[in-house]
Amino acid sequence: MTFDHLKDWIGGVELRTDIAAAAPLAGLAATLDHDTPPWPAGELPPLAHWLHFLPRAPQREIGADGHPHTGGFLPPVPLPRRMWAGSDMRFLAPIPLGAEMRRTSTIEAVEHKAGRSGDMVFVSVLHEIATDAGVAIRERQDIVYREAAKPGEAAQQPAAATTESLPAADWSRGITPDPVLLFRYSALTFNGHRIHYDRPYCRDVEGYPGLVVHGPLTATLLMDLVLRNIGSRQVCGFRFRARRPLFDTAPISLNAADRGDGRIDGWAAGPDGAAAMTAEFAVAP
């Protein structure tokens, strides 16, 4: 299998528009179990742009995994398993509710690698979200595509950080990622990927032991942990990296350590205590 032709998609651009809306924020607050959410009223909180510019592929264009077929803007990677591997973003200006938003997305890189689980393709996308006042959010998103699980083969887990490498947490919170939580987040983001709700598909096709917790949901839960604890300080930067999957088969812990220099380390851990997602926050005074 060759992948060199996928580099033809580098430089491709997609333009989309949306309105910063209050209704998704109400759904997010309910999903995060808030009566009064810890973010300023009247504007999008950090990561709420993920609840906008939602995919609207017609049903005929949905693949067997519940995702829209690749091709068009994203390259047609011939590998069926895909994962949002991480993002690096800057929050440059507030986005008031009701504002028209314009998102410019650009394919920056397409790279093939052969790993222990077979072929992988990494796609890097730069998103810039602007209002009439200028660019408000700049996000670089990394997507990884992997081969299908072999019959009878359990999904291989990427290497995770050891518990010894993690700092002492200043703030921690336990979460049970049950199917209802995963369903509600899928509904908020119009995400039809079957790994988040179809247990037989997860087990028999993808080789996972349970429903997969969305990477963006884990990142959102880490952001929520920090927002619950920093008072009026503003998050101006955020990056995260998915290290291995989390499942609905066991509770997860959310943790953050305040460095005291405007930087906060965050991580989500499974029952073994090792980091499944690591994150870093930049916080304004």
Secondary structure by P-SEA (a helix, b strand, c coil): cccccccccccbbbbbbbcccaaaaaaaaaaaccccccccccccccccccccccccccccccccccccccccccccccccccccccccccccccccccbbbbbbbbbcbbbbbbccccbbbbbbbbbbbbccccccbbbbbbbbbbccccccccccccccccccccccccbbbbbcccaaaaaaaaaaacccccccccccccccccccccccccaaaaaaaaaaaaaaccccccccbbbbbbcccccccbbbbbbcccccccbbbbbcccccccccccbbbbbcc
